């Protein structure tokens, strides 16, 4: 009887495990399907249920990562950071570089710049040429720090904003007295819930300004369900005489390969106070299309599209037509000067010669930043420029428009301190005398560096200042003219120098801040990340070349320093053989650095063979082996180890490549 009871209990336990596994598999598949169809709110719910149904650690980690991704898609950065912290603690991120990048991005969105830099560094060790280097560089240079002044004063337009998302306003009259914008607030036409945003579907609203400032309560632009429908409508733009509107419509299309949601551009004519039945102005059969920007003559349309033929996720494209009554032709990608591996969206033409847009692929402050590109004489677009704070922040900033003929307008942001999700802000130009200033800090301790030299090379002149007791410097604007370029270099004894380029913009960015973080010159040899060689070989294998990326970056940023590149072997061969092998290995690293553009006169290869056993600076663990700080890994130490496994581990530690800085002059 006792044995039968045990068998029954075992059967029930196995059955419960089977049912739990089936439930977890079902919820995971439902979550993946929702995620792939951009239904991130639903995906979050399914992934949470799947997590509750499994105790298997690797499976829980994968589900927690999917949950973190879903949170980032809904801009819930706080919950994303919480999930990613768990995954970092369990070492899941050590094997998932994309997760490390996601963590860095989420930390940057939360304003934790110092932590974000650490995780960008971890990611760039594995992928040194990734576009994330722009984000890291921006954080280090102080670009992403709050308080960067510019020539614009901003204000939250509280009379337009709600507790929901309000964004992408455009003037619907030439004097700017009326605007049309996108919102998913209460009162929209469609009452279903968007599983991306967990709110209503968006509609277009119109608001008229009041004489004393602010706006009359917004109302639906179209109540006849022509422009506004049960689908998503948004991101409007008008033609030059405001008689025609273009906007994005996204509706459910389950039969499409790109997912259940299909986005395209529609247009409608204004007839009195009402609107005509919309027509499809542009649609991409291979992807989603939206965010129209129209040239003043109505013949060119720039838009954002997710197309497999593009450069990145969402790119900016252009389509043209011969006349206003003709159809737009095929879309042409604006190219890599504008588009990146990230997303480019929300374009806006100003005077047909400047294209403003939002991007998360050019680096910057975090999230989407607003950039401007200027049309060149050959019709192409020049490299875009970040328009700076306060228009950009560590959050998403997008949808900028100017009121015609004025240096003022509106933009959208989900920055901290708003009224809801995305809010509408106004901006107005203000005059500020140009000034260049900043601080110089120790890159390790972040303390202010006093008496550091700051050298301004500008318009053929050299001006040298020293930092005060708080590490600050300031150049007056008397000699600085708009549009001229130069450079600023900081130097201090016992530190690596650092330089930044300078483009003076007395109009758009009159108070320019350039901060510097100087790295102390290491007194001891710096051990490079692990570089392994085949037996009796000195060839630097391709898979280890990425380990040298930080050194290449260091040498490029400090063109005056020279280094000795040294290679060391273990002691299990004769002295002459080890000397020759280590010399060849050191020279192999030098040859690689030369291929990367480093001057050979700055590099010295030295093979030490087994003559310099490694000294452990900090306590080190290798499996069950614990090596105290200060230990010299010589033959006496190795012979005293208890087994061959430990001895092999120490031999591996001695086989290393390192460098030391010879001079900074």
VOGU-3710 file (C-alpha; in Angstrom, 3 decimals, decimal comma):
1> xxxxxxxxxx> 0,000/0,000/0,000  2,800/2,342/0,907  4,592/1,704/-2,401  1,372/2,231/-4,367  0,850/5,588/-2,646  4,405/6,617/-3,546  3,808/5,675/-7,187  0,569/7,679/-7,308  2,242/10,729/-5,749  5,160/10,450/-8,173
11> xxxxxxxxxx> 2,744/10,201/-11,101  0,842/13,292/-9,941  4,110/15,212/-9,490  5,294/14,292/-12,981  1,885/15,216/-14,373  2,057/18,632/-12,687  5,505/19,221/-14,190  4,205/18,277/-17,631  1,185/20,572/-17,325  3,406/23,414/-16,061
21> xxxxxxxxxx> 5,798/22,944/-19,001  2,891/22,946/-21,451  1,483/26,127/-19,902  4,872/27,835/-20,004  5,366/26,842/-23,653  1,892/28,118/-24,540  2,410/31,500/-22,840  5,880/31,870/-24,371  4,541/31,260/-27,889  1,687/33,710/-27,277
31> xxxxxxxxxx> 4,165/36,286/-25,978  6,456/35,859/-28,989  3,537/36,195/-31,395  2,312/39,356/-29,656  5,865/40,805/-29,641  6,342/40,130/-33,354  3,049/41,914/-34,059  4,099/44,954/-31,969  1,515/44,116/-29,289  3,986/44,705/-26,495
41> xxxxxxxxxx> 1,456/45,184/-23,698  0,011/41,752/-24,428  3,522/40,302/-24,744  4,409/41,558/-21,262  1,389/39,764/-19,773  2,150/36,486/-21,542  5,838/36,525/-20,607  4,977/37,145/-16,940  2,653/34,131/-16,986  5,324/31,997/-18,673
51> xxxxxxxxxx> 7,868/32,997/-15,998  5,468/31,975/-13,237  5,156/28,502/-14,797  8,855/27,567/-14,837  11,596/27,122/-12,276  14,244/26,266/-14,878  16,887/28,989/-14,489  18,054/29,248/-18,145  14,437/29,367/-19,360  13,534/32,028/-16,761
61> xxxxxxxxxx> 16,493/34,135/-17,879  15,425/33,969/-21,532  11,876/34,953/-20,568  13,095/37,780/-18,329  15,134/39,110/-21,249  12,092/39,021/-23,543  10,149/40,808/-20,817  12,868/43,494/-20,587  12,769/43,967/-24,374  8,999/44,403/-24,231
71> xxxxxxxxxx> 9,315/47,027/-21,500  11,776/49,021/-23,635  9,342/48,930/-26,567  6,721/50,630/-24,380  9,342/53,086/-22,997  8,921/51,601/-19,511  12,598/52,074/-18,753  12,244/51,641/-14,989  10,889/48,099/-15,260  13,340/47,318/-18,067
81> xxxxxxxxxx> 16,259/48,289/-15,804  14,903/46,103/-12,989  14,741/43,058/-15,269  18,170/43,696/-16,756  19,721/44,105/-13,290  18,555/40,573/-12,457  20,036/39,253/-15,689  23,329/41,023/-15,055  23,536/39,570/-11,546  23,000/36,046/-12,904
91> xxxxxxxxxx> 25,722/36,654/-15,566  23,201/36,217/-18,387  24,403/39,467/-19,992  27,992/38,165/-20,078  26,899/35,808/-22,854  24,488/38,224/-24,552  26,129/41,416/-25,908  22,789/42,740/-27,194  21,441/42,534/-23,653  24,415/44,542/-22,395
101> xxxxxxxxxx> 23,673/47,220/-25,014  20,008/47,209/-24,030  21,008/47,711/-20,386  23,304/50,620/-21,309  20,508/52,251/-23,305  17,967/51,795/-20,507  20,362/53,231/-17,914  21,008/56,230/-20,168  17,263/56,772/-20,549  16,947/56,764/-16,742
111> xxxxxxxxxx> 19,671/59,421/-16,492  22,304/57,123/-14,917  25,092/58,200/-17,258  28,043/56,771/-15,283  26,512/53,280/-15,164  25,511/53,540/-18,835  29,127/54,264/-19,800  30,323/51,132/-17,968  27,909/48,930/-19,876  28,674/50,648/-23,195
121> xxxxxxxxxx> 32,345/49,837/-22,503  31,513/46,181/-21,845  29,552/46,003/-25,084  32,160/47,796/-27,202  34,910/45,401/-26,098  32,971/42,735/-27,996  31,727/44,969/-30,817  34,123/47,948/-31,014  32,831/49,250/-34,358  29,169/49,289/-33,367
131> xxxxxxxxxx> 27,171/52,537/-33,540  26,926/52,427/-29,726  30,349/54,096/-29,709  28,546/57,351/-30,592  26,378/57,109/-27,483  29,394/56,370/-25,299  31,383/59,243/-26,789  28,478/61,624/-26,246  28,147/60,643/-22,598  31,882/60,986/-21,953
141> xxxxxxxxxx> 32,111/64,356/-23,654  29,307/65,717/-21,502  26,892/65,987/-24,419  24,185/64,130/-22,536  24,448/66,072/-19,289  21,464/68,265/-18,353  21,880/72,006/-18,521  23,589/72,305/-21,906  22,367/75,785/-22,854  21,181/76,777/-26,312
151> xxxxxxxxxx> 19,469/79,654/-28,053  15,921/78,410/-27,398  13,526/78,760/-24,495  11,025/75,922/-24,164  7,672/75,542/-22,399  5,236/72,689/-21,866  1,977/73,560/-23,643  -0,235/72,315/-20,809  -3,452/73,502/-22,481  -2,763/71,055/-25,317
161> xxxxxxxxxx> -1,490/68,096/-23,317  -3,396/65,339/-21,556  -2,495/62,400/-19,326  -2,076/60,345/-22,514  0,192/60,835/-25,561  0,041/64,169/-27,402  2,603/64,734/-30,129  3,601/65,948/-33,604  1,822/69,339/-33,761  1,843/71,293/-37,041
171> xxxxxxxxxx> 0,453/74,752/-37,840  -2,811/74,508/-39,789  -2,849/78,267/-40,517  -0,021/80,424/-41,813  0,052/82,678/-38,731  0,363/79,725/-36,355  -2,930/80,579/-34,569  -4,208/77,031/-35,048  -2,454/73,693/-34,805  -3,305/70,078/-35,518
181> xxxxxxxxxx> -1,684/67,296/-33,508  -1,877/63,588/-32,689  -3,378/62,192/-29,468  -4,778/58,996/-27,942  -6,695/60,875/-25,233  -10,260/60,217/-24,193  -12,682/61,233/-26,945  -10,941/59,617/-29,921  -13,011/57,941/-32,619  -11,861/54,378/-31,936
191> xxxxxxxxxx> -12,528/52,881/-28,506  -10,386/49,747/-28,778  -7,082/49,432/-26,922  -3,822/49,590/-28,847  -1,718/46,680/-27,588  1,474/48,625/-28,252  0,649/51,628/-26,067  -2,144/50,184/-23,848  -4,190/53,281/-24,779  -6,812/54,189/-27,362
201> xxxxxxxxxx> -5,868/54,400/-31,026  -4,676/57,872/-32,051  -6,640/60,568/-33,874  -5,958/64,085/-35,133  -7,072/66,978/-32,916  -7,228/70,697/-33,655  -6,637/73,544/-31,204  -6,951/77,307/-31,643  -4,780/79,761/-29,738  -6,187/82,233/-27,206
211> xxxxxxxxxx> -5,249/85,941/-27,304  -3,664/85,824/-23,852  -1,634/82,691/-24,556  -2,384/78,999/-24,493  -5,030/77,176/-26,503  -8,765/76,559/-26,420  -9,662/72,984/-25,453  -8,658/70,734/-28,382  -11,328/68,882/-30,328  -11,375/66,226/-33,025
221> xxxxxxxxxx> -10,200/67,537/-36,397  -12,750/65,415/-38,222  -15,950/64,055/-36,685  -17,307/62,518/-39,904  -14,942/59,515/-39,612  -13,185/60,331/-42,868  -9,695/61,355/-41,766  -10,181/60,065/-38,218  -11,323/56,433/-38,056  -11,190/53,456/-35,707
231> xxxxxxxxxx> -7,567/52,951/-36,862  -4,513/55,004/-35,823  -4,190/58,403/-37,545  -1,363/60,801/-36,775  1,785/62,788/-37,689  0,042/65,327/-39,971  1,482/67,844/-42,407  -0,263/70,457/-44,599  0,502/71,732/-48,069  1,660/75,333/-48,479
241> xxxxxxxxxx> -1,835/76,908/-48,604  -3,292/74,604/-45,908  -5,955/73,235/-48,238  -4,731/69,642/-48,062  -3,615/67,404/-45,223  -1,288/64,390/-45,311  -1,004/62,004/-42,372  -0,195/58,441/-41,354  -2,852/55,758/-40,987  -2,118/52,410/-39,330
251> xxxxxxxxxx> -4,770/49,710/-39,402  -5,097/46,015/-38,714  -4,145/43,891/-41,731  -3,660/40,295/-40,522  -2,976/39,037/-44,036  0,199/41,139/-44,450  3,601/39,498/-44,096  4,982/42,463/-42,116  2,548/41,828/-39,259  -0,990/42,701/-38,346
261> xxxxxxxxxx> -0,470/46,476/-38,490  -0,061/48,233/-41,831  0,899/51,901/-41,957  0,649/54,138/-45,016  0,196/57,818/-45,923  -3,186/59,302/-46,796  -4,222/62,745/-48,046  -7,518/64,640/-47,896  -8,754/68,024/-49,174  -10,402/70,602/-46,957
271> xxxxxxxxxx> -13,899/71,497/-48,168  -15,256/74,319/-46,067  -15,017/73,059/-42,500  -15,056/69,405/-43,505  -12,762/66,985/-45,294  -12,996/64,926/-48,447  -12,711/61,151/-48,453  -8,983/60,409/-48,053  -6,864/58,843/-50,776  -3,741/56,764/-50,387
281> xxxxxxxxxx> -0,898/59,217/-51,103  1,916/56,715/-50,660  2,127/53,104/-49,507  5,027/50,668/-49,508  3,942/47,137/-50,414  7,032/45,728/-48,662  6,866/47,564/-45,330  5,244/50,219/-43,187  5,277/53,875/-44,251  4,447/57,071/-42,366
291> xxxxxxxxxx> 5,515/60,458/-40,979  5,119/62,560/-44,152  7,018/65,807/-44,772  5,978/67,828/-47,840  8,068/70,310/-49,812  6,642/73,794/-50,419  5,805/73,014/-54,070  4,066/69,777/-53,073  6,192/67,694/-55,452  8,527/65,999/-52,952
301> xxxxxxxxxx> 7,473/63,850/-50,027  9,946/62,645/-47,397  8,716/59,836/-45,176  9,883/57,192/-42,729  9,610/53,520/-43,656  10,645/50,122/-42,351  11,850/48,393/-45,484  14,257/45,467/-45,794  16,147/47,435/-48,473  16,890/50,261/-46,049
311> xxxxxxxxxx> 20,008/51,043/-44,029  18,565/50,299/-40,587  15,314/49,791/-38,729  13,361/52,796/-39,989  14,903/55,025/-42,656  13,989/58,319/-44,286  13,029/58,046/-47,950  11,911/60,527/-50,597  9,383/60,229/-53,406  8,686/62,836/-56,102
321> xxxxxxxxxx> 5,975/63,527/-58,680  5,797/65,634/-61,840  2,717/67,623/-60,828  0,335/67,943/-57,883  -2,349/65,971/-59,708  0,059/63,091/-60,420  0,945/60,089/-58,280  4,176/59,964/-56,308  6,859/57,720/-57,764  9,002/55,019/-56,131
331> xxxxxxxxxx> 10,698/55,857/-52,858  14,456/56,536/-52,830  16,490/56,094/-49,658  18,122/59,329/-48,438  21,383/57,457/-47,871  23,854/56,898/-45,071  24,565/60,561/-44,366  21,042/60,733/-42,898  20,125/57,106/-42,158  21,842/54,794/-39,683
341> xxxxxxxxxx> 21,489/51,264/-38,349  18,994/52,750/-35,879  15,699/54,520/-36,544  15,161/57,820/-38,392  11,636/59,246/-38,162  9,406/62,357/-37,969  10,934/64,483/-40,786  10,095/68,173/-41,324  11,117/70,519/-44,172  12,121/74,077/-43,333
351> xxxxxxxxxx> 12,433/76,289/-46,397  13,029/73,106/-48,443  16,754/73,398/-47,648  16,844/72,063/-44,085  15,503/68,679/-43,036  14,780/68,194/-39,344  14,198/64,641/-38,114  14,486/62,374/-35,071  17,028/59,567/-34,739  18,401/57,150/-32,169
361> xxxxxxxxxx> 21,273/56,085/-34,410  23,578/59,129/-34,461  24,447/59,069/-30,743  23,348/62,027/-28,663  21,546/62,558/-25,417  19,567/59,308/-25,273  16,425/57,943/-26,912  15,337/59,867/-29,986  17,187/63,133/-30,592  16,327/65,858/-33,080
371> xxxxxxxxxx> 18,847/66,506/-35,867  19,030/68,829/-38,845  20,609/68,106/-42,221  21,164/70,762/-44,884  20,749/70,229/-48,628  23,988/70,445/-50,617  24,429/71,988/-54,051  24,263/68,576/-55,744  20,867/67,879/-54,169  22,150/65,422/-51,558
381> xxxxxxxxxx> 21,997/65,960/-47,800  24,984/66,835/-45,638  25,846/65,127/-42,376  23,182/65,954/-39,786  23,854/67,973/-36,650  22,354/67,480/-33,207  20,358/70,624/-32,375  21,330/70,442/-28,694  19,571/70,979/-25,410  17,049/71,974/-24,200
391> xxxxxxxxxx> 15,249/70,775/-27,337  16,958/67,404/-26,851  17,080/65,499/-23,568  17,864/62,026/-22,258  14,330/60,953/-23,282  12,612/60,774/-26,685  12,490/64,148/-28,482  10,918/64,314/-31,927  8,369/65,932/-34,235  9,911/69,415/-34,419
401> xxxxxxxxxx> 8,198/72,037/-36,625  8,717/75,759/-37,168  5,921/78,296/-37,566  6,393/79,765/-41,074  8,570/82,890/-41,083  9,390/82,652/-37,372  12,227/81,231/-35,305  9,805/79,425/-33,034  7,618/76,362/-33,152  6,803/73,099/-31,406
411> xxxxxxxxxx> 8,271/69,689/-30,698  7,303/66,546/-28,782  8,985/64,817/-25,846  8,337/62,248/-23,117  10,911/63,861/-20,825  10,524/63,895/-17,054  8,182/66,609/-15,768  5,578/66,358/-18,514  1,847/66,072/-18,094  1,415/62,625/-19,646
421> xxxxxxxxxx> 3,332/60,249/-21,906  4,423/62,270/-24,940  3,808/65,999/-24,465  3,844/68,981/-26,805  6,376/71,722/-26,064  6,836/75,123/-27,662  10,210/76,740/-28,302  11,202/80,353/-28,921  14,591/81,730/-29,972  16,420/83,926/-27,469
431> xxxxxxxxxx> 19,629/85,915/-27,921  22,598/84,774/-25,817  26,186/86,017/-26,349  28,486/83,201/-27,424  30,629/81,569/-24,775  32,766/78,428/-24,620  33,243/76,811/-21,221  33,485/73,472/-19,466  35,110/71,432/-16,743  38,059/69,036/-16,642
441> xxxxxxxxxx> 37,860/65,941/-14,427  39,809/62,830/-13,598  38,213/60,018/-15,641  38,664/57,504/-12,814  37,739/59,477/-9,688  35,666/62,256/-11,354  37,436/64,863/-9,175  37,982/68,319/-10,662  41,476/68,898/-12,049  43,066/72,230/-11,117
451> xxxxxxxxxx> 45,718/73,889/-13,307  45,019/71,720/-16,333  45,942/73,497/-19,569  43,078/74,124/-22,004  44,342/75,062/-25,466  41,996/76,690/-28,000  43,166/76,515/-31,630  40,890/78,776/-33,620  41,139/80,931/-36,747  44,929/80,581/-36,793
461> xxxxxxxxxx> 45,325/81,735/-33,181  46,215/79,773/-30,057  44,752/80,731/-26,690  45,763/78,908/-23,503  43,906/78,939/-20,198  44,281/76,944/-16,998  41,412/75,496/-15,018  40,450/76,971/-11,646  40,147/75,097/-8,347  36,835/73,612/-9,487
471> xxxxxxxxxx> 38,274/72,405/-12,790  36,460/75,060/-14,833  37,563/77,100/-17,828  35,835/79,747/-19,940  36,699/81,488/-23,220  35,012/84,763/-24,058  33,176/85,123/-27,351  34,999/88,177/-28,671  37,127/86,233/-31,151  34,624/83,479/-31,930
481> xxxxxxxxxx> 32,718/83,916/-35,188  29,788/81,882/-36,448  30,585/78,935/-38,713  34,328/78,725/-38,060  35,952/75,526/-36,848  38,757/74,817/-34,420  39,741/72,462/-31,634  40,126/72,387/-27,871  42,834/70,254/-26,238  43,345/69,619/-22,535
491> xxxxxxxxxx> 46,662/68,532/-21,037  47,971/67,935/-17,539  51,094/66,211/-16,310  50,603/62,532/-15,513  47,442/62,412/-17,655  46,672/61,445/-21,222  45,734/64,496/-23,276  42,325/64,790/-24,896  41,044/66,854/-27,840  37,626/67,792/-29,145
501> xxxxxxxxxx> 36,701/69,530/-32,384  34,879/72,854/-32,253  32,290/74,311/-34,618  31,137/77,741/-33,509  27,395/78,343/-33,859  26,624/81,720/-32,376  22,965/81,413/-33,393  21,856/77,852/-32,609  24,207/77,097/-29,710  25,710/80,306/-28,285
511> xxxxxxxxxx> 26,655/78,803/-24,913  28,775/75,831/-25,861  29,999/73,429/-23,198  32,925/71,067/-23,785  33,738/68,915/-20,757  36,798/66,686/-20,541  37,608/63,510/-18,603  41,373/62,913/-18,525  42,739/59,432/-17,931  45,814/59,115/-15,664
521> xxxxxxxxxx> 48,851/57,677/-17,414  49,238/54,165/-16,001  52,560/53,714/-14,224  52,569/49,952/-14,736  52,114/47,769/-17,755  48,497/47,344/-18,832  47,510/43,768/-19,607  45,410/43,533/-22,740  42,280/41,373/-22,862  43,101/37,713/-23,325
531> xxxxxxxxxx> 44,795/36,987/-26,652  45,460/33,314/-27,337  47,731/31,779/-29,966  47,850/28,391/-31,611  50,686/26,161/-30,402  54,085/27,416/-31,627  52,330/30,161/-33,606  52,660/33,935/-33,458  49,815/34,799/-35,869  47,253/37,151/-34,331
541> xxxxxxxxxx> 44,007/35,339/-35,093  41,067/37,446/-36,376  38,842/36,511/-33,449  41,276/38,172/-31,025  41,859/41,357/-33,038  38,763/43,001/-31,557  40,445/42,793/-28,146  42,856/45,471/-29,362  40,106/47,978/-30,235  40,413/49,923/-26,931
551> xxxxxxxxxx> 44,176/50,269/-27,494  43,638/51,486/-31,074  41,161/54,042/-29,733  43,618/55,168/-27,029  46,436/55,702/-29,539  44,170/57,524/-31,991  42,947/59,924/-29,313  46,481/60,570/-27,975  48,727/60,962/-31,039  51,765/62,009/-28,965
561> xxxxxxxxxx> 52,214/58,926/-26,835  54,488/56,023/-27,626  54,106/52,537/-26,232  56,091/49,370/-25,769  54,096/46,292/-26,769  55,466/43,297/-24,882  54,651/39,610/-25,103  55,394/36,985/-22,459  55,469/33,192/-22,493  55,288/30,545/-19,819
571> xxxxxxxxxx> 58,433/28,705/-18,741  57,893/25,349/-20,474  60,458/25,683/-23,257  64,074/26,771/-23,469  64,931/30,440/-23,015  65,970/31,120/-26,605  62,819/29,594/-28,073  60,590/31,598/-25,704  62,458/34,823/-26,454  62,029/34,382/-30,218
581> xxxxxxxxxx> 58,392/33,305/-29,978  57,394/36,197/-27,700  59,226/38,712/-29,927  57,300/37,468/-32,959  54,027/37,636/-31,070  54,711/41,194/-29,898  55,658/42,203/-33,439  52,436/40,616/-34,712  50,408/42,911/-32,471  52,456/45,913/-33,604
591> xxxxxxxxxx> 51,868/44,976/-37,251  48,138/44,859/-36,612  48,181/48,315/-34,983  50,061/49,694/-37,998  47,327/48,275/-40,258  44,833/50,199/-38,121  46,614/53,455/-39,028  48,963/53,879/-36,049  52,391/55,343/-36,892  55,027/52,610/-36,600
601> xxxxxxxxxx> 57,426/55,100/-34,947  55,116/55,181/-31,933  55,262/51,426/-31,410  58,009/49,243/-29,982  57,739/45,443/-29,934  59,544/43,575/-27,172  59,498/39,855/-26,414  60,480/38,978/-22,861  60,005/35,240/-23,087  59,651/33,851/-19,572
611> xxxxxxxxxx> 61,872/36,486/-17,909  59,049/38,570/-16,384  56,541/36,350/-14,611  53,250/38,054/-13,913  52,636/39,818/-10,584  49,037/39,590/-9,356  47,893/43,106/-8,410  44,469/42,138/-7,049  43,340/38,812/-5,626  42,475/36,492/-8,490
621> xxxxxxxxxx> 40,288/33,393/-8,738  40,688/30,677/-11,362  38,266/27,832/-10,652  39,166/26,484/-7,210  42,498/28,321/-7,269  42,767/31,558/-5,232  45,856/33,702/-5,869  46,529/36,475/-3,295  47,463/40,000/-4,376  51,225/40,481/-4,699
631> xxxxxxxxxx> 51,920/36,889/-5,756  54,721/36,463/-8,314  53,877/33,632/-10,694  57,407/32,254/-10,906  58,671/28,672/-10,943  58,819/28,497/-7,144  55,137/29,392/-6,891  54,080/27,065/-9,734  55,998/24,073/-8,389  54,222/24,470/-5,064
641> xxxxxxxxxx> 50,743/24,037/-6,563  48,884/20,815/-5,787  47,864/19,570/-9,238  48,445/19,887/-12,990  45,166/21,768/-13,550  46,227/24,622/-11,258  49,714/24,683/-12,757  48,234/24,957/-16,276  45,987/27,826/-15,145  49,000/29,767/-13,850
651> xxxxxxxxxx> 50,982/29,091/-17,027  48,056/30,611/-18,968  48,216/33,721/-16,781  51,901/34,139/-17,599  51,208/33,890/-21,344  50,064/37,462/-21,888  50,389/40,584/-24,030  50,637/44,001/-22,388  51,698/47,563/-23,081  53,299/50,408/-21,196
661> xxxxx> 53,330/54,097/-22,159  56,876/55,262/-22,796  56,277/58,996/-23,176  53,591/61,654/-23,532  55,833/64,212/-25,175
//
